[in-house]
Amino acid sequence: MALRQNFTYSDMDLYLNEKRVTEIECLVPDLTGVARGKILPRTKFTEERGMRIPEAVLGMTVTGNYPTGDAAYERAISATDRDMILRADPATITIVPWAADPTGQVIHDCFFADGTLVDFAPRSVLRRVLKLYADRGWSPVVGPELEFYLTAQNMDPNQPLKSPIGRSGRAETSRQIYSIDAVNEFDPLFEDIYDYCDLMQLDVDTLIHEIGAGQMGIDFLHGDPLGMADNVFYFKRTLREAALKHDMYATFMAKPMANEPGSAMHVHQSVLDVQSGQNLFSNPDGSPSKAFYHYIGGLQRYMPSAMALAAPYVNSYRRIVRHTYAPVNVQWGIDNRTVGFRVPASRPADRRVENRVIGADANPYLAFAVTLACGYLGMTEQLEPLEPTGSSAQHLDFELPQGLPEALRMLRAEDKLAEVLGQRFVDVYSAIKEQEHLEFMTVISPWEREHLLLHV
């Protein structure tokens, strides 16, 4: 669900007055998921203000650079560096719990001067996909599970990350999956996180220790995809701030440590009929429906071409390797954690599909948009899935791209995804990610110096 569904601008003003807020952080999620925007005094924050930021803010790489020489990108991003008009979404208003003075934060949508949504903004892409569902009388529901690492602070990017020091005064060196005591090592941090999330009204649920040393996981309650994406966007920012307060880093890199498992964002998803409220994945007698199988068929058919959004960085593909608790193919199965698409054991009313392919580093708006797009195509094209896998899928062939260049080629070649997500978005996103890969290729790694310098 959204933070405050059905909130109006008047409701937002009352909320800000109640909290005695003195300044507002006006946020726009960019294509990498970074919070961009402006900070305004409370008195300057009005519905009529029409705050603006340059369109190029949505056209940057994660390093802050811009693609050059890409014709499709240059058609989408104006060479005149024109403005976008920002409009706050009142449903997203909340406070900044770590701020010294009473501070609000609110997520904005981006509009062109003619009043249309900027089609390559992440929230706009998700809104576009959700409209396709709404036009058919469908309402998708998602429930994300987000993994992350806590690490010691690292001032030198040339040095490997290390586990943080807990209450015992020692760093974690072994794998402590589901250990309560290992989570309790960081009680002061997690107490702050839960307090912050409660103040912000984020729908967080269960906290667990994951497999890796210092690796944790947080589950969110299921709800509307746009509201859930807002929650994940806010949570990432909140967790990083809370960790800094406790002299730690929190990272959502897909593979931050060489010898530890990667971090995923598993997304549970189902589709409701708007009129009846019934789960379309189950027949009246409780058996799996055709829509359920078609949704899985869509994930299997289109998710490989969508990997550039689910695994958006060169580092992302270090996670997609065998025997590291991450899927390497598009198999599906019942209560099988080795496949790309797991169907948890559940009651018919709760039947859902868990996409285990998506990395923790993915932009939540784009991750939800693309997995729902794949399922939508499967349902509308009535695609049949492969037979379910009842044993480990780790030994089966790779069916997912194994690097960002391959993933981008597949994304650019898949016209059906471009129709659902928007061609201009695919053009802009692909150009940005290709530029990032070019920048990465200018870096010489320690492995290359170690094994090639004196041996080739």
PyMOL commands that set and color helices and strands:
alter all, ss='L'
color gray80, all
select helices_A, chain A and resi 9-18+42-44+55-59+71-76+90-92+122-135+180-184+187-200+225-245+290-310+314-318+348-350+364-381+404-413+415-421+423-440+446-452
alter helices_A, ss='H'
color red, helices_A
select strands_A, chain A and resi 23-29+35-41+52-54+83-88+94-95+103-111+138-152+204-209+215-220+248-251+265-273+332-334+341-343+353-355
alter strands_A, ss='S'
color yellow, strands_A
deselect
rebuild
show_as cartoon
